[in-house]
């Protein structure tokens, strides 16, 4: 089971959706969130931060390590939290859970009128969308590309 929540970036201009895999991490595990605008002057700290296409997630690593004792992992890192889904975007990027619904609306209408075309279109949309997101530099979209190799 995944729990999701939203967090506003430090400058207050954007909000990102997060998933917390298996309810292991508390919502406070994200200590700060920086959008591409407010991340410009933030120094990278690989011990507490994950960078993704201009966004920075700063984790409370003390809380993450404490709560991480529930799972059998020897080292909890920011990359582990993000890449293994313990505290990651809700979708491929910060607002993916909202944008993808909007993008699918027209295709979903085909399900009732032309199911065969619906399946072809939804498959095409999904593949093209992930290719576009990978090309744009989103970390989770590029994980898919790396797993193909």
C-alpha positions, 0 to 999 in steps of 0.5 A: 500500500502506498500513501500519498501527500502533497508538499509545497516548494520553498518559494511557494509557487509549486506543489508536488505529489509524493508517494510513500511506499508501504507507509514506512516513511512519515510525511515529514521525511521530506524536509524541504522541496525546491522547484526549478525556480527556488533550487537555483541557489541551493548547493547539492548535498548528496547525503540528504538530497535527490535532484530530478530535472531541476527539482530538489527533494531534501530528506530528513535522513535521521527520520528516514534512517530511524523509520528505515529500520522496519525494512531490511536494508543496510544503507538508507540514502536519498537515492534509495528513498526516491528510486525504491519508492519509499518517498518519491514523486506520485508518478514520473514527475511532481505533477504527473498524477494530475497531468496524466489524467488530463492527457488521457481524457480524450483517449478514454472516451474511445473505450465505449465507442471503439475499444480496439482503437482505445487500446491502440491509442492508450498504448501509443500515448503511454509509450510516446509520453514516457519517451517524451518524459525521458527525453526531458530528463525525468529520472523515473522515465529514464529508469525505464530506459535503463532497464531496457538495456 
